[in-house]
Amino acid sequence: MDAHKRYSFASVESSDGKKRFEARVEHCPGAICRFLATRESGSPVAVETVGHWYWIVSEIEQAGMVPRLVHARRAKMMLATVNKTDRLDARGMNRLQRSGTLPTVWIPPGQLRDERELFRTRMVLTQQRTKLKNRIHATLAKYALRVEGSSDAFNKKGRLELARCLQTLPELTRYSAERVLDQLDSVEEQIGLFEQRMKAVFTPCEQLRYLMSLPDVGFIPALDICGGRRIFSSRNAASWRTGRRWRRTCTDREPVKKYAIKT
């Protein structure tokens, strides 16, 4: 099944490669389920990793089929077709399924797919928070101002000094900066609500307690390392710790030479 935003092109084939049915399915709630209702239950259904595959996989499961989420880039490399159309893509995935070489990725359960939205939305909000803070810093830098006496311009002590700095700005610039601060406060409140919800949904387990025993790792960072899957691996922890250690000491390190110089 070659999925797009508004429709999917489905190609139904038998195990020996005979084409039984091909059709374009317009996307709407229940459309995939109705299309598959007349097919043999338990049949594998391949669908590419598009950005909206959640509901497609859910309806494939409701129809009693076995969804197989295809790694789109690897499948494209394996097919190596010059012409790329919906029909050819759907037939190509069927061909890879018959040969047993279809590159698939793991499909998280429905509950986990729902829980991951907490992580994704919190990540978007933290990115917005960073942008708003950078906007304030850029506004102060335009007039050679800086927050003195605090390493963080947005903690309790820093906000007092920040308010003093804003009073020295021109009228309209000060108004704009104050509105950005209001937006920052709103985003901070929403992030706090998400963190409260995450603490209520994800109860501490052995893996999280182990991660929280590491320096600088609290409950929320431990959940981020696990990726919301509660599956801990040494690779996740090592990459996270390496990144933290590098950010702390990168200013004290000598430049890394990528290539040896011949003399």
trRosetta pair geometry for C-beta under 8 A, 3 or more apart (Angstrom, degrees):
i j d omega theta_ij theta_ji phi_ij phi_ji
1 8 5.2 12 178 172 102 126
1 9 7.2 164 -158 80 54 44
1 10 4.9 -12 -109 -104 87 76
1 11 7.6 -170 -81 24 44 65
1 45 6.1 18 -7 179 123 95
1 46 6.4 171 23 83 74 57
1 47 4.8 -20 73 -92 109 82
1 56 7.6 -175 115 -178 142 130
1 90 6.3 23 -104 -123 17 103
1 93 7.6 -71 25 76 39 153
2 8 6.4 161 81 -162 47 70
2 9 4.6 -5 57 55 104 96
2 10 7.9 -156 26 -71 66 34
2 11 8.0 41 -5 -3 96 102
2 48 6.7 29 -133 -5 52 121
2 86 4.7 -178 87 -154 146 74
2 87 8.0 -94 14 -49 145 17
2 89 4.3 88 -97 93 133 120
2 90 4.5 -96 -16 -59 102 87
2 93 7.5 175 -65 -1 77 133
3 8 4.5 -23 -107 -106 63 105
3 47 5.4 40 -22 -162 127 101
3 48 5.8 -152 35 45 95 90
3 50 5.0 -129 95 9 112 142
3 52 7.7 -144 150 74 127 87
3 53 6.7 119 81 -98 163 81
3 56 5.9 -35 -112 -91 149 167
4 7 5.5 12 59 62 110 61
4 8 6.5 -179 23 -84 69 49
4 9 7.9 47 -6 -9 105 85
4 50 7.3 -164 -110 -123 22 162
4 86 7.7 -55 -32 -104 120 120
5 27 7.4 -107 139 19 39 157
5 50 7.8 -151 -69 168 58 137
5 52 6.5 88 -122 19 64 142
6 26 7.0 -26 154 -151 79 72
6 27 5.4 -148 -173 28 32 116
7 24 5.6 14 169 179 133 97
7 25 6.2 159 -164 81 79 48
7 26 5.1 -43 -103 -109 99 46
7 27 5.6 -136 -84 -16 36 87
8 24 7.5 164 85 -157 39 55
8 25 4.9 -13 62 60 88 102
8 27 6.8 93 -12 -68 87 92
8 32 7.1 36 35 -93 146 103
8 47 7.7 -33 -139 -127 138 107
8 56 7.1 115 -63 -123 150 131
9 22 7.4 11 177 -173 89 91
9 23 7.7 -169 -150 99 58 32
9 24 5.3 -29 -102 -103 73 72
9 25 7.6 176 -91 17 22 76
9 86 3.7 99 11 160 156 121
9 87 6.4 -93 158 -71 145 51
9 89 7.6 96 70 65 122 102
9 90 5.3 -118 109 -38 96 138
10 21 7.7 3 112 112 101 92
10 22 6.8 -177 94 -144 58 49
10 23 5.8 -6 58 60 97 73
10 24 7.7 164 18 -99 74 21
10 25 5.7 40 -10 -13 116 118
10 35 6.5 144 5 157 165 143
10 90 6.5 160 -150 -144 17 145
11 19 6.9 -55 -171 -135 96 100
11 21 7.8 173 -153 93 37 52
11 22 4.8 1 -110 -107 71 94
11 87 7.0 104 -70 -150 127 60
11 90 3.7 132 3 133 117 120
11 91 5.3 -82 140 -69 172 63
11 94 5.9 -98 101 -26 114 137
12 19 7.5 102 81 -163 56 59
12 20 4.7 -62 108 68 101 103
12 21 4.3 14 45 55 121 88
12 22 7.0 -154 22 -68 71 49
12 39 6.6 -141 -127 -110 137 125
13 17 6.0 -15 176 -148 127 30
13 18 6.4 155 -159 76 78 38
13 19 5.4 -42 -101 -100 86 49
13 20 6.3 166 -108 7 27 87
13 91 7.6 91 -44 -129 138 70
13 94 4.7 88 27 -173 135 148
13 98 7.8 -61 108 -53 131 123
14 17 6.9 -37 71 33 76 21
14 18 4.5 8 31 52 117 92
14 20 6.1 101 -39 -40 85 115
15 98 6.9 142 -164 -119 52 97
17 94 7.8 128 -124 136 63 113
17 95 7.6 44 -120 -104 104 72
17 98 6.2 20 -73 -96 86 170
19 22 6.6 -16 -175 -34 118 107
19 91 7.9 -31 -94 -111 117 106
22 87 6.8 41 -170 -128 143 95
22 90 7.4 132 -132 99 103 146
23 35 7.4 -158 80 -142 128 121
24 86 7.7 45 -101 126 98 154
25 31 5.5 143 172 148 103 113
25 32 6.4 94 144 -89 151 61
25 35 5.1 -39 -108 -63 137 156
26 31 6.2 -120 82 -142 59 157
27 31 6.0 -162 -136 45 28 148
28 31 4.8 98 52 -38 72 120
29 55 7.7 -81 -109 -175 70 136
30 33 5.2 -64 -153 47 54 114
30 34 5.7 53 152 -25 83 105
30 59 7.1 176 -113 -125 25 128
31 34 6.0 -57 -148 36 27 108
31 35 6.4 28 155 -20 63 108
31 59 7.8 16 61 -178 54 167
32 35 5.7 -55 -148 35 31 113
32 36 6.3 15 159 -6 66 111
32 56 5.7 133 -62 -139 167 67
32 59 4.0 105 78 107 114 139
32 60 6.4 -54 147 -58 128 67
32 63 7.2 -114 129 -26 80 137
33 36 6.2 -66 -145 45 27 100
33 37 6.4 49 152 -52 63 96
33 59 4.3 -111 -50 -166 88 99
33 60 8.0 -132 -85 -64 64 25
33 62 5.2 -27 -111 90 123 118
33 63 4.9 -171 -138 -63 64 100
34 37 5.6 -33 -149 -2 33 121
35 38 7.9 -75 173 27 32 93
35 39 8.0 19 134 -16 63 115
36 39 5.1 -57 -159 28 61 120
36 45 7.0 -37 -109 -79 138 150
36 59 7.6 140 24 139 128 91
36 60 6.6 99 -23 -123 170 59
36 63 3.8 54 95 169 123 162
36 64 7.9 -175 133 50 115 74
36 65 5.6 -73 -178 -26 144 135
37 63 5.9 -114 -73 -137 55 102
39 43 5.9 -79 145 29 116 142
39 63 7.6 42 50 156 104 126
39 65 7.2 23 88 -80 124 120
40 43 5.0 92 80 -41 90 117
41 63 7.9 -154 -115 143 75 69
41 64 4.1 -31 -141 128 100 131
41 65 7.1 -126 -147 -73 47 56
42 64 6.6 -43 -43 150 54 91
42 65 6.9 -139 -57 -123 4 42
42 66 6.3 26 -167 -23 47 104
43 65 5.5 -35 65 -131 71 96
43 66 6.9 -148 100 26 26 89
44 65 7.2 124 -125 178 13 93
44 66 4.7 -43 -101 78 61 107
44 67 7.9 112 -158 -127 62 6
44 68 5.2 24 -174 -19 106 125
44 97 6.2 179 97 -153 132 133
45 60 4.9 -143 68 -144 142 129
45 65 4.7 40 -11 148 121 140
45 66 6.8 154 15 72 74 50
45 67 5.6 -37 70 -106 96 53
45 68 6.6 169 77 20 41 81
46 68 4.7 -35 -98 76 66 107
46 70 5.2 52 -175 -47 100 121
46 93 4.4 -164 102 163 142 125
46 94 7.2 -162 31 -70 130 50
46 96 7.7 110 -116 72 169 105
46 97 5.8 -136 -36 -62 134 125
46 102 6.1 -110 -107 -158 138 146
46 104 7.9 -113 -125 -92 93 102
47 50 7.7 -75 159 13 94 99
47 53 6.0 149 123 -138 122 111
47 56 5.6 -177 -173 129 165 134
47 57 6.8 -147 57 -72 141 77
47 60 7.2 -142 -14 -44 135 150
47 67 6.5 -35 20 -156 113 97
47 68 7.3 140 20 72 64 55
47 69 6.4 -32 72 -110 81 54
47 70 6.6 -173 84 10 27 97
48 53 7.5 -138 92 -86 49 128
48 69 7.9 57 -177 -164 13 61
48 70 5.0 -51 -101 68 51 107
48 72 4.6 63 -163 -89 109 101
48 75 7.2 -120 -109 45 96 149
48 89 7.8 -28 -44 166 134 126
48 93 7.7 -117 -58 -83 85 142
49 53 6.2 -71 -139 -22 40 153
49 69 5.8 69 -79 175 84 99
49 70 6.5 -135 -21 78 79 53
49 71 6.4 10 -7 -114 131 34
49 72 5.1 -120 43 -19 88 101
49 105 6.3 31 -76 29 134 137
50 53 5.3 132 58 -52 73 93
50 72 7.5 94 -61 -64 59 142
52 55 6.8 -20 165 26 87 99
52 56 7.2 92 119 -13 74 107
53 56 5.1 -67 -154 46 54 115
53 57 5.6 51 153 -22 86 105
53 69 6.6 91 156 -124 154 108
54 57 6.3 -65 -154 37 23 104
54 58 6.4 21 153 -19 62 110
54 113 5.8 146 -130 176 110 141
55 58 5.4 -51 -146 36 37 117
55 59 6.3 32 157 -16 68 104
56 59 6.1 -59 -151 38 28 104
56 60 6.4 31 151 -21 64 106
56 67 7.9 128 121 -126 80 133
57 60 5.5 -52 -147 34 34 114
57 61 6.4 34 154 -17 66 104
57 67 4.5 88 -139 -165 82 172
57 69 6.8 -14 -90 -72 130 105
57 107 6.1 -177 -157 -150 150 132
58 61 5.8 -57 -153 37 30 110
58 62 6.4 31 150 -20 65 106
58 110 6.5 83 -106 -107 100 116
59 62 5.3 -48 -143 36 38 115
59 63 6.3 38 156 -20 66 104
60 63 5.9 -58 -151 36 30 109
60 65 4.8 -76 -178 72 81 114
60 66 7.8 -42 149 84 111 11
60 67 4.2 105 96 -73 142 103
61 64 7.9 61 177 -60 33 16
61 65 7.2 -99 -83 62 26 67
61 67 6.2 -53 -53 -12 81 115
61 110 7.9 -130 62 -54 162 118
67 107 6.2 95 97 -85 114 168
68 97 7.3 128 68 -106 159 112
68 102 6.4 40 147 124 140 142
68 104 5.1 -76 -176 -110 90 133
69 104 5.9 102 69 -160 58 84
69 105 5.1 -63 102 59 110 84
69 106 7.7 -18 55 85 127 15
69 107 5.0 142 -8 -73 128 99
70 75 5.1 24 167 -46 117 147
70 93 6.0 -74 -79 -129 162 119
70 102 6.3 -77 -112 179 100 100
70 103 6.5 81 -161 79 71 69
70 104 6.0 -56 -99 -101 45 62
70 105 7.7 66 157 8 6 86
71 74 4.2 24 107 31 119 115
71 75 6.0 154 82 -21 63 89
71 103 4.2 -62 43 124 114 110
71 104 6.7 -170 -14 -113 86 9
71 105 5.3 110 -68 -38 87 102
72 75 5.8 -61 -145 38 25 110
72 76 6.3 27 158 -22 63 106
73 76 5.8 -55 -152 32 30 112
73 77 6.6 27 153 -16 63 105
74 77 5.7 -54 -150 36 35 111
74 78 6.3 31 154 -18 67 107
74 103 4.0 -56 104 84 131 169
75 78 5.7 -57 -146 38 32 109
75 79 6.2 27 158 -17 67 107
75 92 7.3 120 168 124 102 114
75 93 6.6 6 -163 -96 140 83
75 96 6.6 -105 -136 -12 94 170
75 102 7.3 10 -104 -153 107 66
75 103 5.6 -145 -61 44 74 105
76 79 6.0 -57 -144 38 28 106
76 80 8.0 102 155 -61 52 38
77 80 6.7 18 179 -63 35 80
78 96 6.4 75 112 -103 138 128
78 101 6.6 -176 -167 133 149 118
78 103 6.8 162 -14 -13 142 116
79 89 7.8 -14 -125 -121 179 57
79 92 4.3 19 -118 -167 135 140
79 95 7.9 106 -112 66 93 124
79 96 7.4 -76 -71 -49 88 119
81 84 6.1 132 95 -79 110 67
81 88 5.8 168 167 154 165 132
81 92 6.5 -103 -29 -82 136 144
83 88 6.2 133 105 -23 91 169
84 88 6.5 -135 -138 75 31 127
84 89 6.7 45 -163 -58 76 102
85 88 4.7 88 52 12 82 102
85 89 6.8 -147 89 -8 39 88
86 89 5.8 -58 -146 36 28 111
86 90 6.4 24 159 -16 65 107
87 90 6.1 -57 -148 37 27 107
87 91 6.3 21 156 -12 63 110
88 91 5.8 -57 -144 42 31 108
88 92 6.0 37 155 -26 65 108
89 92 5.6 -54 -146 34 28 114
89 93 6.7 29 156 -18 63 102
90 93 6.0 -52 -152 32 31 109
90 94 6.8 31 150 -16 62 105
91 94 5.6 -54 -153 37 37 113
91 95 6.4 40 149 -24 67 104
92 95 5.5 -51 -149 32 35 114
92 96 6.6 32 153 -16 65 102
93 96 5.7 -53 -149 37 34 109
93 97 6.4 40 150 -23 65 103
93 102 6.7 60 -163 -125 70 115
94 97 5.5 -52 -149 33 34 115
94 98 6.5 33 155 -19 66 102
95 98 6.0 -52 -150 33 32 109
95 99 6.5 17 156 -7 64 110
96 99 5.9 -63 -144 46 32 103
96 101 5.2 -95 -158 79 82 80
96 102 4.1 116 126 -84 106 72
96 103 7.6 -51 171 2 145 65
97 100 7.7 34 179 -70 30 31
97 102 4.8 20 -80 -45 57 138
99 102 7.9 134 63 -34 79 72
108 112 4.1 -107 167 94 116 125
108 113 5.3 151 91 -59 109 76
108 116 7.2 86 88 -29 163 135
108 229 7.3 -115 -115 -106 122 99
109 112 4.8 89 59 12 79 104
109 113 7.0 -138 99 -9 40 87
110 113 5.5 -51 -147 32 33 114
110 114 6.6 32 154 -18 64 103
111 114 5.7 -56 -155 35 33 111
111 115 6.4 31 150 -19 67 107
112 115 5.4 -51 -142 37 37 112
112 116 6.4 46 156 -30 66 100
112 228 6.9 132 -165 136 88 102
112 229 6.8 43 -155 -111 134 66
113 116 6.0 -49 -152 24 29 115
113 117 7.9 42 149 -30 55 91
114 117 6.2 -42 -173 8 40 113
115 118 6.0 -38 -177 15 54 112
115 119 7.8 45 137 -9 70 99
115 201 6.3 169 -130 154 104 141
115 202 7.6 104 -166 -64 130 98
115 228 5.7 168 117 -173 105 117
116 119 5.4 -49 -160 35 55 112
116 120 6.1 49 146 -19 78 105
116 228 5.0 135 -99 110 73 163
117 120 5.6 -54 -140 41 37 110
117 121 5.9 32 163 -16 70 108
118 121 6.4 -59 -142 40 23 103
118 122 6.2 21 159 -16 60 112
118 194 6.2 155 -163 -165 84 96
118 197 6.3 -146 -129 105 127 115
118 198 5.3 151 156 -84 139 93
118 201 6.8 -170 -33 38 165 154
118 228 7.6 150 62 -112 97 129
119 122 6.0 -62 -148 39 25 109
119 123 6.3 28 155 -23 63 108
119 198 7.8 94 -70 -108 65 129
119 223 7.3 -149 -94 136 109 109
119 224 7.0 145 -141 -105 113 69
119 227 7.6 65 -155 -166 171 44
119 228 5.0 -103 -28 -53 144 131
120 123 5.7 -55 -152 33 30 114
120 124 6.7 30 152 -19 64 103
121 124 5.6 -49 -151 33 37 112
121 125 6.5 35 152 -17 66 105
121 194 6.5 -157 98 -115 103 140
122 125 5.6 -56 -149 38 34 111
122 126 6.3 34 154 -19 67 104
122 191 6.3 95 -145 -134 84 75
122 194 4.4 174 -87 136 102 150
122 195 7.2 104 -126 -61 137 69
122 198 7.3 -9 -46 -44 153 137
123 126 5.8 -53 -146 36 31 109
123 127 6.5 33 153 -19 63 104
124 127 5.7 -55 -153 35 32 112
124 128 6.6 32 150 -17 64 104
125 128 5.5 -52 -150 36 36 112
125 129 6.4 42 149 -24 66 101
125 187 5.6 171 -168 -166 92 93
125 190 5.6 -138 -136 102 147 115
125 191 5.1 -177 123 -77 132 88
125 194 6.9 164 33 -1 151 151
126 129 5.3 -46 -147 32 37 117
126 130 6.6 40 153 -20 64 100
126 191 6.4 94 -71 -114 74 132
127 130 5.7 -50 -151 33 34 112
127 131 6.6 34 151 -18 64 105
128 131 5.6 -54 -149 37 35 113
128 132 6.4 34 154 -19 67 105
128 187 5.4 -145 104 -131 114 147
129 132 5.9 -56 -149 36 30 109
129 133 6.4 28 155 -16 65 106
129 184 6.6 92 -137 -143 71 79
129 187 5.0 -173 -79 124 83 133
129 188 6.6 99 -116 -71 123 69
129 191 6.7 -6 -48 -41 142 145
130 133 5.8 -56 -148 38 31 109
130 134 6.3 30 155 -18 65 107
131 134 5.7 -55 -147 38 30 111
131 135 6.4 38 151 -26 63 103
132 135 5.5 -49 -152 29 33 117
132 136 6.9 34 151 -18 63 99
132 180 5.6 170 -158 -180 91 94
132 183 5.9 -152 -121 98 140 105
132 184 4.4 179 131 -84 142 94
132 187 6.6 163 6 24 151 149
133 136 5.8 -51 -155 32 36 110
133 137 6.5 34 150 -15 67 105
133 153 7.7 141 -158 69 98 110
133 154 6.2 -68 -117 -40 113 146
133 184 6.8 102 -63 -123 68 134
134 137 5.6 -53 -147 39 36 112
134 138 6.1 38 154 -21 68 106
135 138 5.8 -54 -146 36 30 111
135 139 6.5 32 154 -22 63 104
135 180 5.3 -132 104 -155 130 150
136 139 5.7 -54 -150 32 32 112
136 140 6.6 28 154 -14 65 104
136 153 7.2 -169 115 112 128 138
136 154 8.0 112 66 -73 156 107
136 162 7.4 7 172 -155 134 128
136 177 6.1 95 -122 -151 77 97
136 180 6.0 -176 -68 110 86 132
136 181 6.8 77 -92 -72 130 83
136 184 7.5 -14 -35 -45 131 151
137 140 5.9 -56 -151 38 32 109
137 141 6.2 33 153 -22 66 109
137 153 7.2 152 -82 33 88 155
138 141 5.6 -54 -144 36 32 114
138 142 6.8 46 154 -32 62 96
139 142 5.9 -44 -159 16 33 115
139 143 7.8 -3 155 9 59 100
139 169 7.3 6 157 -117 107 148
139 173 6.5 159 -163 -178 110 102
139 176 7.4 -171 -115 97 143 107
139 177 5.0 176 126 -91 165 114
139 180 7.7 168 -17 34 147 154
140 143 6.6 -81 -164 50 37 88
140 145 4.1 -102 -166 81 87 99
140 146 6.3 118 145 -85 129 39
140 147 7.4 -42 -148 -31 169 80
140 165 5.9 11 -121 152 115 139
141 144 7.3 35 -162 -82 39 29
141 145 7.4 -109 -66 51 24 65
141 146 7.8 46 -85 -75 65 82
142 173 7.8 -130 80 -149 138 144
143 168 7.3 177 133 113 144 102
143 169 6.2 -175 9 -109 162 78
143 173 7.8 119 -33 131 133 159
145 165 4.7 128 171 -160 133 116
145 168 6.7 158 -94 75 138 126
145 169 7.7 -78 -7 -69 157 90
146 165 7.7 -148 70 -111 11 148
147 150 6.0 -45 142 58 112 98
147 153 3.9 143 19 -110 160 99
147 158 5.3 48 165 -155 146 91
147 161 4.8 112 -153 108 86 121
147 162 5.4 -20 -97 -73 124 76
147 165 6.4 -92 -82 -20 70 146
148 161 6.2 -148 53 -162 58 146
149 157 6.8 -116 124 153 101 116
149 158 7.9 177 88 -95 80 60
149 161 5.8 167 54 -69 113 150
150 153 6.6 133 93 -88 113 38
150 155 6.3 -150 -177 53 133 106
150 157 4.6 169 -89 103 132 106
150 158 3.8 -145 103 -76 150 85
150 161 6.2 -178 14 22 118 139
151 158 7.9 -84 62 -71 35 127
152 155 4.4 72 90 -13 119 106
152 158 5.1 -121 102 -21 60 153
153 158 4.2 -174 -149 174 23 128
153 159 7.6 99 159 -71 56 45
153 161 7.3 -102 -137 80 74 106
153 162 5.2 98 179 -73 94 119
154 158 5.7 -25 0 92 19 131
154 159 6.3 48 -148 -68 37 88
154 162 7.3 33 -85 -33 51 157
154 184 7.4 -106 -136 156 132 143
155 158 4.8 83 46 17 70 108
155 159 6.9 -132 90 -15 29 89
156 159 6.2 -52 -149 26 24 109
156 160 7.4 25 153 -18 56 101
157 160 6.1 -55 -164 27 36 111
157 161 7.0 24 149 -6 67 106
158 161 5.8 -60 -153 43 40 106
158 162 5.8 44 150 -26 72 108
159 162 5.2 -51 -140 37 35 117
159 163 6.3 42 157 -25 65 99
160 163 5.9 -49 -152 29 29 111
160 164 7.0 29 148 -17 59 103
161 164 5.5 -52 -155 33 38 114
161 165 6.5 38 149 -19 67 103
162 165 5.6 -53 -150 35 36 111
162 166 6.4 38 152 -23 66 103
162 181 7.9 149 134 -104 132 136
163 166 5.7 -51 -148 31 32 113
163 167 6.9 40 152 -27 61 100
164 167 5.9 -51 -160 22 34 114
164 168 7.6 27 149 -15 61 101
165 168 6.1 -60 -165 30 41 108
165 169 7.5 49 143 -34 66 98
166 169 5.6 -42 -161 10 47 119
166 174 5.3 112 173 -138 84 90
166 177 5.5 -156 -127 99 111 135
166 178 6.6 107 -179 -65 147 85
167 174 7.1 61 -108 -128 24 139
169 173 4.5 -117 165 98 117 110
169 174 4.1 155 81 -67 109 85
169 177 6.5 76 51 11 170 142
170 173 4.5 74 62 19 88 112
170 174 6.6 -160 85 -13 37 90
171 174 5.9 -61 -150 34 22 109
171 175 6.5 21 154 -19 62 106
172 175 5.4 -48 -146 34 36 115
172 176 6.4 37 154 -19 65 103
173 176 5.8 -53 -149 36 32 111
173 177 6.4 30 154 -17 65 107
174 177 5.8 -56 -146 38 31 109
174 178 6.3 32 156 -20 65 106
175 178 5.9 -56 -149 35 29 110
175 179 6.6 27 154 -17 63 105
176 179 5.9 -57 -152 35 32 109
176 180 6.6 33 150 -19 65 104
177 180 5.5 -52 -151 34 36 113
177 181 6.5 39 150 -20 65 103
178 181 5.5 -51 -150 35 36 114
178 182 6.6 41 149 -22 65 100
179 182 5.4 -46 -150 31 37 115
179 183 6.6 38 150 -17 64 102
180 183 5.6 -53 -151 37 35 112
180 184 6.3 41 147 -24 65 104
181 184 5.3 -49 -146 33 35 116
181 185 6.5 38 154 -21 65 100
182 185 5.8 -51 -152 32 32 111
182 186 6.7 32 150 -18 63 104
183 186 5.6 -54 -152 35 35 113
183 187 6.4 34 152 -18 67 104
184 187 5.8 -54 -147 37 32 109
184 188 6.3 36 153 -21 65 106
185 188 5.6 -52 -147 35 31 115
185 189 6.5 35 153 -21 63 103
186 189 5.7 -53 -153 33 32 113
186 190 6.6 29 151 -16 64 105
187 190 5.7 -54 -149 37 35 111
187 191 6.4 37 152 -21 67 103
188 191 5.7 -52 -148 34 31 112
188 192 6.5 35 152 -20 63 105
189 192 5.7 -55 -153 34 32 114
189 193 6.6 33 150 -19 65 103
190 193 5.6 -51 -150 34 36 113
190 194 6.5 37 152 -19 66 103
191 194 5.7 -53 -150 36 34 112
191 195 6.4 33 152 -18 66 105
192 195 5.7 -54 -146 36 32 110
192 196 6.5 35 154 -19 64 104
193 196 5.7 -52 -150 35 32 113
193 197 6.5 32 152 -18 64 105
194 197 5.6 -55 -149 37 33 111
194 198 6.3 34 153 -21 67 105
195 198 5.5 -49 -144 35 34 113
195 199 6.5 35 155 -19 64 103
195 220 5.7 -42 -131 -82 105 132
196 199 5.8 -56 -151 35 30 110
196 200 6.5 27 152 -17 64 107
197 200 5.6 -58 -151 37 34 110
197 201 6.2 25 155 -16 69 109
198 201 5.9 -56 -139 40 31 105
198 202 5.8 -11 175 19 70 110
198 220 6.6 76 97 -109 146 86
198 223 6.3 177 172 79 127 177
199 202 7.0 -63 -119 58 21 80
199 219 6.3 45 -102 132 96 150
202 208 7.5 138 150 -75 112 155
202 223 5.8 103 91 -109 167 126
202 228 7.9 -115 -81 -132 139 64
202 230 7.6 -174 -146 -71 109 106
204 208 4.9 -131 -145 87 68 130
204 209 5.8 79 173 -57 111 87
204 212 7.7 -33 -136 -4 119 147
204 219 7.2 -81 -85 -124 101 106
205 208 5.2 93 48 13 66 102
205 209 7.1 -127 99 -5 32 91
205 230 6.1 46 38 -150 148 118
206 209 5.8 -56 -147 37 30 111
206 210 6.4 33 154 -22 64 105
207 210 5.7 -55 -152 33 31 113
207 211 6.5 26 153 -15 65 106
207 226 6.5 95 129 -96 128 130
207 230 6.1 132 54 -170 142 69
207 231 7.6 -91 -143 -127 170 10
207 232 4.1 -176 -157 -19 118 127
208 211 5.7 -55 -147 39 34 109
208 212 6.1 32 155 -19 67 109
208 219 7.0 32 179 -138 121 68
208 222 4.9 100 -148 138 77 137
208 223 7.1 11 -117 -68 116 66
208 226 7.1 -52 -82 -29 81 144
208 230 7.5 -50 -42 -126 99 82
209 212 5.7 -56 -141 40 31 110
209 213 6.7 41 154 -31 61 99
210 213 5.9 -50 -160 19 32 115
210 232 6.9 73 73 -171 126 176
211 214 6.0 -42 -172 11 46 114
211 217 5.5 -115 153 152 79 146
211 221 7.8 -154 148 108 118 83
211 222 3.9 135 102 -132 129 103
211 225 5.8 -179 -146 62 145 143
211 226 7.2 -115 -29 -42 161 99
211 232 6.6 -151 -53 -117 113 132
211 237 6.7 -142 -116 -102 93 113
212 217 5.5 -145 -117 112 37 97
212 218 6.5 31 -129 -150 95 23
212 219 6.5 8 -96 -79 127 52
212 222 5.1 -42 -60 -58 79 148
213 217 7.7 -5 51 68 29 119
214 217 4.3 45 73 13 98 134
214 237 7.2 179 -57 -157 160 113
214 241 7.0 -101 -176 -87 142 118
216 221 7.5 -23 134 68 72 172
216 244 6.2 160 94 -170 150 152
217 221 5.0 -128 -143 94 66 125
217 222 5.5 88 168 -65 106 85
217 225 7.5 -12 -140 -17 124 140
218 221 5.4 91 48 21 67 101
218 222 6.8 -122 101 -9 33 95
219 222 5.8 -60 -151 35 26 113
219 223 6.6 26 153 -18 63 104
220 223 5.7 -52 -151 34 34 111
220 224 6.5 36 151 -21 65 103
221 224 5.3 -53 -148 35 38 115
221 225 6.5 41 154 -22 68 99
221 240 7.7 133 176 -177 104 141
222 225 5.8 -49 -151 31 34 112
222 226 6.6 27 153 -10 64 106
223 226 5.8 -60 -150 43 34 107
223 228 6.5 43 174 -79 91 57
224 227 7.2 33 179 -75 35 39
224 240 8.0 129 104 -115 100 138
225 232 7.3 32 121 -122 107 83
225 236 5.0 118 179 149 83 114
225 237 6.1 50 -173 -86 138 61
225 240 5.2 -54 -107 -36 107 160
226 229 5.7 -147 157 52 85 67
226 230 5.5 30 174 -88 141 24
226 231 6.3 132 -161 48 87 45
226 232 5.8 -51 -101 -78 91 70
226 236 7.1 95 -88 140 31 162
227 231 7.4 -31 53 53 105 89
227 236 7.2 -113 -21 -123 104 141
232 236 6.7 -123 -155 56 54 131
232 237 7.0 32 -171 -39 96 113
233 236 4.9 98 61 2 83 99
233 237 7.3 -163 91 1 46 86
234 237 5.8 -60 -148 44 37 107
234 238 5.7 36 157 -22 72 111
235 238 5.9 -56 -139 39 26 109
235 239 6.1 23 163 -16 63 109
236 239 6.3 -62 -148 38 23 105
236 240 6.3 18 157 -16 62 111
237 240 5.8 -60 -148 38 29 109
237 241 6.1 22 160 -13 67 111
238 241 6.0 -58 -142 42 28 105
238 242 6.0 30 158 -22 65 109
239 242 5.7 -53 -142 36 28 112
239 243 6.4 31 157 -20 62 106
240 243 5.9 -57 -154 35 29 111
240 244 6.5 26 152 -16 64 106
241 244 5.6 -54 -147 38 35 110
241 245 6.1 31 157 -17 68 107
242 245 5.9 -56 -143 40 29 108
242 246 6.1 29 157 -20 65 109
243 246 5.8 -56 -144 36 27 110
243 247 6.4 27 159 -19 63 106
244 247 6.0 -56 -149 34 29 109
244 248 6.6 23 155 -17 63 109
245 248 5.9 -61 -152 36 32 109
245 249 6.2 -12 166 14 68 115
246 249 6.6 -80 -137 53 25 84
246 250 5.5 48 167 -63 69 100
247 250 6.2 -23 -126 -8 22 117
249 252 5.1 -62 -167 45 73 109
249 253 6.0 78 136 -39 89 101
250 253 5.9 -54 -147 22 35 115
253 256 7.6 0 141 -45 122 88
257 260 7.3 87 132 -89 121 40
257 261 7.6 -68 -173 -22 140 95
